[in-house]
Structures are given as structure tokens and as C-alpha cells.
Amino acid sequence: MKKAIRSETADKLFDAILSLQSREECYLFFKDICTINELNSLAQRFDVGTRLLESQTYQSISKATGASTATISRVNRLLEDDDQGIEMAAARINAAAASGKASE
């Protein structure tokens, strides 16, 4: 059974994230609320997700990211659900890069 992600506390966190205006502000914020390992895990999972969307193999993803096949499989299962959060973010990043509006 999946745990509910929506809560008042999560809403406050997401509102705080949405208030950030630059990559540097993100670094400052996440440095305060995450350990380096937690942040690296989040970044790795997003990297794995974008590579899966590009149809890269588990072996090439593991080699490029250092992620275990268990992590890659877990992210792949998340990509198969209907929410499509990673897909949405990756598409927006790609669109911004294509238009020359990548974050600083």
C-alpha cells in the first residue's frame, strides 16, 4: 500500500521550493534541509529517470550514474505509473534548454 504524499507539511515544503528563484537559492535551501547523501540520492534518481526516458539500458545507466540495478528498477516502476512527474520536469528542462532559457 502506497503512503499518502499529500499533507499540510508537504504543501509547505513544496511552497518553499516553488518560492526559490535561482539554482543558487536551491543549493542554499537544500543544503539546509537535506544531507549531502539525501540530495545526491534525489539527483541520482532524477538522472536515472531521464536516462530511462531516453531508453538507455540498465547497464549503461548504472555505469554512468553509479546507481544500482535495484534503484534503476525502482525508478522505472515509478515511471510506469500515471503521475508522470519526472517526464513533466524533464520535458520542461529540455524545452527551456532548446529555447536558451536554462536555469543558472
C-alpha angles and dihedrals in degrees: 000000000000119000116237111257096191116090140132089258092052089048090056091049093049091046088054091049092048090053092061113106106191143023089254091056088051091053091050093047098045092044087060098047104032136051114237089253092053092050092046090050092052092047091047093050091051090048090050090049094052091047091051089052087055087055094244115163123255089245095054091044092050091049094048098042106025089234118147119242087247090059092045090050091049092052090045090055089052090052089055094061123090099251098080097192096149091046092051094049094044091050092051092048091050092048092049091049091049091052093045094248100116116153120264 
